[in-house]
Amino acid sequence: MTAYLIQVSVPNELLPENKNILDVQVSDLDGLFGQASIFF
């Protein structure tokens, strides 16, 4: 199993609630793919 630590910063001014999205896509050298999304 491989773990990834990702640090994200967001701007001071965001869109209204539930209109902001953070989408992360990761693929490794073996071609395995992972994706995560969060709305805030």
C-alpha positions in Angstrom: 0.0 0.0 0.0 1.2 3.5 -0.8 0.1 6.6 1.0 0.2 10.1 -0.3 0.2 13.3 1.8 -1.2 16.3 -0.1 -1.3 19.8 1.3 -3.8 22.2 -0.3 -4.2 25.9 0.3 -7.3 27.8 -0.8 -7.8 31.5 -1.5 -9.1 33.9 1.1 -12.4 34.4 -0.8 -14.4 31.4 -1.8 -17.6 30.9 -3.7 -20.8 30.5 -1.8 -21.2 27.3 0.4 -21.2 24.0 -1.6 -20.1 25.8 -4.8 -16.4 25.1 -4.2 -14.8 21.8 -5.3 -11.4 20.2 -4.7 -10.7 17.4 -7.1 -7.6 15.3 -6.7 -6.5 12.6 -9.2 -3.5 10.4 -8.6 -1.9 7.8 -10.8 1.2 5.7 -10.1 3.8 4.1 -12.2 1.8 0.9 -12.4 -1.1 2.8 -14.0 -3.3 2.5 -10.9 -5.6 5.5 -10.5 -7.3 7.1 -7.6 -9.6 10.1 -7.3 -11.3 12.1 -4.5 -13.5 15.1 -4.6 -14.9 17.3 -1.8 -17.5 20.1 -2.0 -17.3 22.8 0.6 
